[in-house]
Amino acid sequence: MLPRDAVIVDAVRTPIGKGKPGGALSGVHPVDLSAHVLNALARRTGLDPALVDDVIWGCVSQVGEQAGCVGRYSVLAAGWPESVPGLTVDRQCGSSQQAVHQAAAGVIAGQYDIAVAGGVEAMSRVPMGAARVGNEYGRPFGPLVAERYDHVRFHQGVGAEMIAEEFGLSRTELDQHALDSHAKAARAIDEGRFAGQITPVPVPDGDGGERIVDTDEGVRRGGSLAKLAGLSTPFKEDGVISAGNASQISDGSAALLITTGEIARQHGWTPMARIHTAVLAGVDPVTMLKGPIPATEKALKRSGLSIGDIGAFEINEAFASVSLGWQRTVGADHDRLNVNGGAIALGHPLGGSGARLMTTLVHHMRDNGIRYGLQAMCEGGGMANATVLELL
């Protein structure tokens, strides 16, 4: 057999809505939101859904409206043939990036010819932490994990504070990083950079009709360091992490069509990029958010590339200390980091974020002729995915 590769034919996402009642997408069931992006992907590529071997779907809070294998129900909601299966993946915030890794591995191995990878999170309808039950130390971790880590309360906000202290990041530096994220996202919207990657979503308007949502809702304009400095630091008294320099609670979905270069040619598709390298890393689950650093180092080593070879970085802005600490540690060019804004401005719909970042990354690479791009995400429990894409 000839070696098989894995390529991204197309990538599409919904706009990101605020994850609260009354948010732009809060009136749409997460399964229906997923179905919308699946059908948008099929329309854009001329894909016959019957050819899809699997739909691999990321989702973090798999409870309530997101329970019972949201990946499978999304296929059915899209009206795709019942013969198309669906899988739901949970690698915390990196769930849909992991879905891309699994789809790529499947087509390279020959288990799939055509796969769709993506994810969803409707945080306005299924609140963060809704799946957690149990006592103070147990929750989903169990007594043995609690004992191993001396009954430390795992909390990402606390971890973000610990990272800021470790890397010597000041409140002003973090707040400026947040302001920059909003400014970059606003500029991207104004210049139409997201137009080619967003599928507008019809939503109920409250009067029996519908309206169209086509723009990311969370981007704030006119912010200042003075305004951000006035926000409280809920995770640590006199700390540096606030709601202003952390990612937003959001609703959203994204999907990518993945196959081999040869199969793409057979269908007349021109791939956007090749999935060059895909790796994972683990770190301690207390600080938990430093995973993108060793994941990036591992990805560069395995790919044979240097940090200077990468023309664009998408590092999830779970907190400003994560992306800024990553940038300073690995020595990446700050001007290549999250150039269209990150999760602080655009939002972080957990299970959909990995696919959203990759959609934004691959479109940015194509629009600007960038050969290599790298994406990494920190994940609950102390993990990270990192992916290197190569423009085709």
Number of C-alpha atoms within 10 A of each C-alpha: 4 4 8 16 18 28 29 29 20 22 30 27 34 28 27 31 30 26 28 18 12 11 17 29 31 22 18 18 17 28 25 17 27 31 22 22 29 29 19 22 24 16 12 12 16 12 16 11 23 11 13 21 20 24 27 27 33 37 33 25 24 20 17 12 15 22 15 12 19 27 29 20 21 26 26 19 17 19 13 18 14 10 14 16 18 20 17 24 24 19 22 23 27 31 30 36 33 31 30 32 22 17 29 29 18 20 21 18 14 15 13 18 21 24 24 27 30 38 42 36 33 33 28 25 20 21 17 17 11 12 15 13 10 10 9 9 17 17 13 12 13 12 12 11 15 17 12 9 13 10 14 13 14 19 15 21 20 19 21 25 22 21 20 23 14 11 15 12 17 15 22 14 17 27 25 18 20 29 24 20 27 25 21 19 28 20 15 16 17 10 10 10 17 23 14 13 20 24 22 18 20 18 17 15 12 9 6 6 9 12 13 13 19 18 20 21 20 25 24 15 12 8 15 12 15 10 11 20 15 10 14 16 18 14 17 14 8 10 17 27 27 24 14 23 27 24 23 24 24 29 34 31 34 37 33 30 25 29 27 25 20 15 15 19 11 9 11 11 17 15 20 18 25 23 20 20 20 25 20 20 21 19 20 13 22 19 21 24 31 27 28 31 25 20 26 27 18 18 26 21 12 13 15 10 14 12 15 10 13 20 19 27 24 25 25 28 28 26 31 31 34 27 27 20 22 22 19 13 11 14 11 18 15 13 10 15 21 24 21 24 27 28 31 29 29 28 29 32 31 33 36 33 33 34 30 32 25 28 23 24 24 26 22 19 21 15 11 11 12 20 16 21 25 26 26 30 32 31 27 19 21 21 25 30 28 30 27 23 26 22 20 17
